[in-house]
Amino acid sequence: MIETGDLMPDVHDRRAPRLLPCPSCDLPDRVESVPAAHLGGQHEVREPDDEGGTRRRVRHSALSAALAPAPPEPVAGCSAPLALLTLFVGTGLLVAGTVLSTKDRLPEVFQGFGLLRWLALPLLAVGLAALLTAVGRARRYRRETAGRAGAEALWATGWYCGRCAVAYLTPRPGEGVRGLTLSEFRAAVWSAGGYGHLADRHPIA
């Protein structure tokens, strides 16, 4: 199973047009809309966290992940909290070292504490770099998927046949129906949102 962010309640109200038989087997009995197939593979679970509470995770089946209308959001994991903790510790050491280094007639046991500020500098550098990296990834994701509404509009007209494992789009007037592999379907949908180039970074297993 694949873990991602939140569930997608906004697509429940989307409706694909009239059911189209599969172009491969010409049967409709194993056909469902792409939004339904995608949402049907999502399962919300609650897991204990490090603070004694619970956290929510959404797990996707392989099919659900393959039919997603956009790439998964970058997962911060522990990098952002660890960056903030490093910055907090580094700031504390810098303040303590600076204050102690300005004190006169310190007890001998505290004489070396002024060196703490030199230890703080690499901690601050590492923490700041990690935090900027996490923020940069989030901003880049939002920028790259800014056209998601266009991708979802096309995605909502898609169908999936469980018998043939092919996806296809509701054709425009005068066009025929063509079966697509999951990779081809993803490329078509993501390209409609302006981020089709990301399909190569997220190959379907």
SVG drawing of the C-alpha trace seen along z (x, -y; Angstrom):
<svg xmlns="http://www.w3.org/2000/svg" viewBox="-25 -41 64 50">
<polyline fill="none" stroke="black" stroke-width="0.4" points="0.0,0.0 1.1,-3.5 0.8,-6.3 -0.2,-9.8 -1.9,-12.9 -5.6,-13.5 -8.6,-11.9 -10.1,-13.6 -13.7,-14.4 -13.9,-17.1 -14.1,-14.4 -17.1,-12.7 -19.4,-15.2 -17.7,-14.7 -19.6,-12.6 -18.3,-11.1 -20.6,-11.0 -22.7,-8.0 -21.0,-4.7 -18.9,-3.6 -18.1,0.1 -14.4,1.0 -12.8,0.6 -10.7,3.7 -13.4,6.3 -16.5,4.2 -18.2,5.1 -19.3,2.7 -19.7,5.0 -16.2,4.4 -16.0,0.8 -16.1,-2.0 -15.3,-5.7 -11.7,-6.6 -12.7,-8.8 -14.6,-5.9 -11.7,-3.5 -9.3,-6.0 -11.4,-6.7 -12.2,-3.0 -8.6,-2.2 -8.2,-4.8 -8.3,-3.7 -7.9,-6.0 -6.0,-4.5 -5.0,-6.0 -1.7,-5.3 -0.1,-6.2 2.3,-9.1 5.4,-9.9 3.5,-12.2 1.0,-9.6 -1.8,-10.7 -2.9,-9.4 -2.2,-10.6 -4.2,-10.0 -2.7,-8.4 -4.3,-7.6 -3.2,-4.4 -3.7,-3.9 -3.8,-0.7 -1.5,-0.4 -4.4,-1.0 -5.6,-4.1 -2.1,-5.6 -1.8,-4.9 -5.0,-6.7 -4.2,-9.8 -4.9,-13.1 -1.7,-14.6 1.7,-13.5 1.7,-12.9 2.6,-15.9 6.1,-15.8 6.2,-14.2 8.1,-16.2 8.5,-13.2 10.7,-14.2 12.8,-16.6 10.8,-19.7 10.4,-19.0 14.0,-17.9 15.0,-21.2 13.0,-23.2 14.5,-21.3 18.0,-21.8 17.4,-25.6 16.0,-25.7 19.0,-23.9 21.4,-25.9 19.8,-29.2 19.9,-28.2 23.6,-27.3 24.4,-30.5 22.5,-32.6 24.0,-30.7 27.5,-30.8 27.3,-34.6 26.0,-35.4 28.5,-33.3 31.4,-34.6 30.6,-38.2 30.4,-37.4 33.4,-38.2 34.7,-36.1 32.8,-33.0 33.4,-29.9 36.1,-27.7 33.5,-25.1 31.9,-27.6 35.0,-29.0 34.7,-26.9 31.0,-27.5 31.7,-30.5 32.7,-28.0 29.1,-26.9 28.4,-29.6 30.9,-28.1 29.1,-24.7 25.8,-26.5 26.9,-27.8 26.9,-24.5 23.7,-23.4 22.0,-26.6 23.4,-26.1 22.1,-22.5 18.7,-23.4 18.2,-26.3 19.3,-24.4 16.8,-21.5 14.0,-23.9 14.6,-25.8 14.7,-22.5 11.3,-21.4 9.7,-24.8 11.2,-24.8 9.8,-21.4 6.4,-22.4 6.5,-25.6 7.8,-23.8 5.0,-21.3 2.3,-24.0 3.9,-25.8 4.2,-22.7 0.6,-21.5 -1.0,-24.9 -3.0,-23.7 -4.5,-20.7 -8.1,-21.8 -7.6,-21.3 -6.1,-17.8 -9.0,-16.9 -11.6,-18.0 -10.2,-15.5 -9.5,-12.9 -13.2,-13.0 -14.2,-11.8 -12.1,-8.7 -13.1,-5.1 -11.2,-2.0 -11.9,1.6 -10.9,4.1 -11.0,7.0 -8.5,5.5 -6.6,3.2 -7.0,0.3 -8.2,-3.2 -9.9,-5.4 -11.4,-8.8 -14.8,-9.8 -14.2,-10.9 -15.2,-14.2 -17.9,-14.1 -16.6,-12.4 -13.7,-10.7 -13.4,-7.0 -12.6,-5.4 -9.0,-4.2 -7.8,-2.1 -4.8,-3.5 -2.3,-1.8 -2.2,-3.3 1.0,-5.1 -0.5,-6.6 -3.6,-7.7 -1.5,-9.4 0.5,-11.2 -2.6,-12.5 -4.3,-13.7 -1.2,-15.2 -0.4,-16.9 -3.8,-18.6 -2.7,-20.2 0.6,-21.3 2.7,-18.8 2.9,-15.9 6.7,-16.0 6.4,-14.8 5.0,-11.5 8.5,-10.3 9.5,-11.0 6.6,-9.0 6.6,-5.8 3.8,-3.3 5.1,0.0"/>
</svg>
